[in-house]
């Protein structure tokens, strides 16, 4: 298995933090639009980590 790049680690960390923020916003009953924005940001960060995997560069 290839070593993940710094950009990939940053994207995974951002996705995890946004997932925690999404759960927290849902638990406290935050606005739906904040949940939608955080969910989309989490998906984009996860997709970016997938696209920046070392095996995709070949």
N, C-alpha and C positions, 0 to 999 in steps of 0.2 A: 504494500500500500504506500502510495506517495505521501510525502510530507505536505500538509496544507500550507498554502501561501499566507503571508501576513494579511493580504486583502480578504482572503477567504475566512480567516479566523475573525477578522473584524466584522465581516458580514454575519457570521454565525452568532457572535456575541451580541450584535445589534438586534438580530432576530429574536434571540432569547430574552433580552431586556424588553423588547416590544411585546412579546408574548406575555410576559409577567405584567406589564402595564395594561394590556388588554384584559387580562383576567381581573386585575385590581379594579379597572374601570367598570367592568360588568358587575363585580361584587358590590361596589359602593353605589351602583345605580347612576353612573355618569351618563352624559348625553350620548345618544345613539351615534351621532356624527363623529364624536371623538373615537368611539369604538371602531367605526368604519375606517377612519383614517389610519388608526394604529394597525388594524388588521391588514389593510392594503400595504402599508409600509413593511410589516412583518413578512408578507408574501413576497414583496419585491426584494427584500434583503435575502431571504432564503433562496430565491431564484438566482440572484446575483452570486451567492456563494456557490451554487450548483454550476453556474456558467464559468466561474473562475477556478474550477478544479484543475489540478495539474494535468490530468489526462485529456482535457478539452483543448489544450494548447497545441497538440500535435496535428 
